[in-house]
Amino acid sequence: MTEARRPLLRPGLLIGLILFAVAVATAIIAPPLVADAANTLTDNRHQPPSGGSWLGTNAFGQDNVARVLVATRLTLIMTVIASAISVVLGVVVGVSIWLAPGRVREWCLRILESAVAYPTLITALIIAAVLLPGATTAVIAMGVAGIPGFARVTANLAQQVSNSDYFITARFLGVPARRLATRHMIPAMAEPLLILSTTVFATTLVEISALSFVGLGVQVPQYDLGSLLNDSLDALYTQPIEAVGPAIMIVLMSVAAMFVGDGLAANANPRAARAWVPRRPQAQAAAALATGDEALVRVRDLRVAGSKDGERLELVHGIDLHIDRAEILGIVGESGSGKSLTAMSIAGLAADDLDVQGAELRVGTMNMLGTPAPAELAQTISIIYQDPGTTFSPSLKMGAQLTEVLRTHMGRGRAEARRIMVGALASVGVTLPEKRMRQYPYELSGGMRQRAMIASAVVTEPALMIADEPTTALDVTVQVDVLRQFRRLRDENGTAILFISHDIGVVQELCDRVLVMRRGEVVEELRPEQIRSREVSHPYTRSLLDAVPVLSAAGAAHVREED
Amino acid sequence: MTAGTAAAEAVGTAVVSCRDVVVEFGAARVLHGVSAEVRQGRVVGLVGESGSGKSTLAKAIVGMNRIASGELWIDGEEVSRASRSQRHRLYRKVQYVPQDPYSSLNPRRTIGQTLAEAIDPVGGTPRRHTERIAEALEAMWLDPSDARKYPHEFSGGQRQRIAIARALLVDPSLIVADEITSALDVSVQAEVIRVLQELKQDGERSMLFITHNLAVAQEVCDDVVVMLHGEIVENGPTERVFRSPESEYTQKLLDSVPGGPGFSL
């Protein structure tokens, strides 16, 4: 249903296929029709282009257009066979390497890499020079020369497949190597390999013509496009038009192959070919404050929509919420509930292809439906993401990244920014803060990175902190400590926090108020005590609570009762 | 150890047991001589935080990690002393279920094809094993007609149940489930937990259940092994470990669970 909507033939693919069909049709039809004009010797030598022969005639009085059309067949056949040799043997070598035992594999990969480093055309030239020149030689030379390159690519793809869980499982089930290759490995690689084959075809076409051009390929009386180019050399100054025919044909065929390859690639990954349409924000940057609205964040009727197959698909269906100053509001929900979309819309960071609308979307005095001033935005809202492993750039030291906001938006000098940051790191429990500033992100543990993230949020003294699953990637013992930092931030700095989580236990412990979301709607608003005592009214919330296993330690519970 | 027979006797009804198992990644030693066992019909939880070595141990048991020293006994046979073909047979008795339900099934093969491969890795076809596949699917609350579908037609929880079905079809002595509920939404996680509990009922299936979620471990496991930095710090019946942990670290872990009785911010 949805599949059918995807255009099967994109313009590029269509053009490529048509060009290719024309070349194939030429190769089939042309030789019997124009062989006479192409091969018969006449006295009309070196004729300029005329109505009868568009590209004139050659030194033997043969029609140049006819010769190009006839030569297309041989070039096409040679290229197809040579490419097939490269692709088939390349796949066999690449897959076998990955199915071989570890040590053999390492050796083979090194040998393969050395072979790849050697240019294919030179390899082909050597092979062609060793064997007797001729069409078969050219095909073998090009076919063999292309094997290492394709084998290397196949081995790379095979490596990805061999690391996937389903492949490992099949291997440990005892599936024989040959079946592993045909059932699991090659089907998984088929699509990229097919696309790469078109590239191989295009390069082989050019290089096989080059072989004939230098005289190591097709020999007289046979001729292909490359040898036609060679023939045209003799008369290059007197009859340059002779070179045009074969040149155009070679370019046309390789362009056709490239178009087909690009088209297939675009079909395989529709996202890569998607046109980017930026969202048009609303004009006014300042929010109209309703009188008496004390809340820091006010959201009324927030609707977020994406598009699927050209149709509008609403993901968040009219949410109302507010966050008071110094309040911790939790949003809890399962995947697809729209909790992250809601949070990112409040931060003004919804993806560009999403459509964000609402009656009101206000943070402080900023209208987040418009384009607030960057400096004000940076000082009002800070964000903490789920994965502390990807929030920092791996190539910059922590210090440079942590002090960035202080330097660019708050006008602090380098040294002063560093001093403030070191203090902040220490305050959130980062050990050896001075040293951490000089370290790269990978040198810190996940918990340390997430604390550093919180510290960088603290220094700008934001009114609102948006934390999207900030402790999900952390171990439980680290999580407690990071949660304590959130609590402290609110208690000491009066920062309001929007805390997104899938973990009911966490929001119940940390938040002042909890919204339960499901499928883009808020189904219930709860106080943490209500969650603890299970006084919930909505059936979804109840089922959610029932689904979560709760730790019950009889011993520990007794201790608490005695307290 | 005096002799092979004495060792076999000591293992008793353990389906899998490790003795001083050491695993090294290059120069780094990640398991420092771990000894543990899973007895027939028991579900043993292997809990710990990241870097504790719980997954490393699990993968060592199924043969995905090389054991540098120590012994691994599967069904009373020591793996390192077995011949190549015997070892292959032994490793088939421990079936691994990976964490990510989205990568554990080949997207290009039907569920029936995937399951048939578990029954007979060489010549298994869905047609030849229709009945067993249907049984396996029904045991995991799926419909026999699902065998004709592809993985993308199923939810994460359903896929995880299919992966368990595949492991069961091999009729293994031990199922090694590596964080199989961790990538799932809570309601889906609950469905997988219920399946596991049902599986436990007949008391025949032995399982090593790796998880970082203590509440889930408490729900599912008979025994719990707590790991820290490549060593076992606590090992005992679930009820006892959660009621009165002997190790300080276990206590700390328990107190760190939000919503749990010992938690405070």
Interface residues (C-beta under 8 A of the other chain):
Chain A: S164 D165 Y166 F167 I168 T169 A170 F172 L173 G174 V175 P176 R179 R183 H184 P187 A188 E334 S335 G446 D475 V476 T477 V478 Q479 V480 L483 R484 R487 H502 D503 I504 G505 V506 Q508 E509 L510 R532 S543 L544 D546 A547 V548 P549 V550 L551 S552 A553 A554 G555 A556 A557 V559 R560
Chain B: E49 S50 V62 G63 M64 H88 Y91 R92 Y96 P98 D100 S103 S104 L105 N106 R108 R109 T114 E117 A118 P121 V122 R166 V170 D185 V186 S187 Q189 A190 I193 H212 N213 L214 A215 V216 Q218 E219 F242 R243 S244 K252 L253 L254 D255 S256 V257 P258 G259 G260 P261 G262 F263 L265
